[in-house]
Amino acid sequence: MKNSSLTIFVLVVILLTPQLAYAKLVDSLYSAALPAASQSSTQRKATIPVLFKSVLIKVSGQSDVTQNQMLSNEIGQAMSYITTFNYQMIEGKQHLVASFNESSVDALLKRAGISIWGNQRPTAMIWLAQRTEDGHRVVVSDDNTNETALLLKSVAKQRGMPLLLPLWDLEDQFGLSAGEVWGLFPDSVGVANLRYGTDFMVLAKITESGLNQQLNWAIYKRSDDGAGYADIVASGLDEFSQYDIAITALVDQTSDFFARQYSVDTSEAGGRKQFLIANVNSLDKYAAILAYLNRLKGLEAVGLKHNKHHHFIFEATLIGSDESLNEVIRLEKRLVEVYDEDLGQSVYHWQGR
């Protein structure tokens, strides 16, 4: 009876807790596309190594990953990693689209001791303020006619990072001014960001510094109770020769940070990991949990070790640290960890969708 009461209490707490944003499942991490002037073999052989490099950056989460000697050597062998390629018209231009073998790419990164970043990635809203030529402060919004917005989206797509831009409509402007974004005020912007429910928010501005462009940014994490963005987790201050380079650096630097937080360190052996999951009460739920655990890059050889009633123990080989794996699990919130007083240990409840 006591255990039933605890279960009901846990479920009520989960239902009443503000619904935080779930990590986004990013598609096409192992695919890339580039404009192709022709379909000749010469053009294809020149383009495919560039596509392979793009995939290595997306999957590892590191913008400088190809400085690794082993990966640098393998880029010339990119054709051996391809599963399919074809030509597609994208935005009115012919593109060569190539997909690379996921298992082979992961194995290469493991041999090189490079981290692997799975497709469960945090969502982050970028609040970027800039000055117009007449000196006004404006917020870069989700506008497909804005060159800065288009560049941000393009670079974010190349990095496989779910970076978003605010609508900056009347609802946003009613509670927030461009000056507050320019001032990088986290309290004011954080209230506006609650509307979008992202896991993180990025405050940034670019100002002229002599002949250079100064980029100033900070990342704030959403609080556990979902009430705001109080914790600053990273920041940067750099100068660049051109505005476009500063915009690209904004995406690269923030993406590098998220990758460090949520990627799997393949050089670190973590032993065995068990998951006691308490509410596995249907075959569909069992299958969903097993599929989810198999998809986590930090786990290998996932299997069922024991089950009794609705309590199932799954066991797997852990790659990387337990802490990094737990960060990913907490991010997506499909498995919610709670303490069971009767069992005297933590158990997981499946909240999968």
Secondary structure as UniProt FT lines:
FT   HELIX           2..16
FT   STRAND          24..25
FT   TURN            29..30
FT   STRAND          31..35
FT   HELIX           41..60
FT   TURN            63..64
FT   HELIX           65..67
FT   HELIX           69..75
FT   TURN            76..77
FT   HELIX           78..81
FT   STRAND          82..90
FT   TURN            91..92
FT   STRAND          93..100
FT   HELIX           102..111
FT   TURN            112..113
FT   STRAND          120..121
FT   STRAND          124..131
FT   TURN            133..134
FT   STRAND          137..139
FT   TURN            144..145
FT   HELIX           147..159
FT   STRAND          163..164
FT   HELIX           170..175
FT   HELIX           178..182
FT   TURN            183..184
FT   HELIX           186..193
FT   TURN            194..197
FT   STRAND          200..209
FT   TURN            210..211
FT   STRAND          212..221
FT   TURN            224..225
FT   STRAND          231..240
FT   HELIX           243..262
FT   TURN            266..267
FT   STRAND          269..277
FT   HELIX           283..295
FT   TURN            297..298
FT   STRAND          299..308
FT   TURN            309..310
FT   STRAND          311..319
FT   HELIX           322..332
FT   STRAND          335..340
FT   TURN            341..344
FT   STRAND          345..350
//
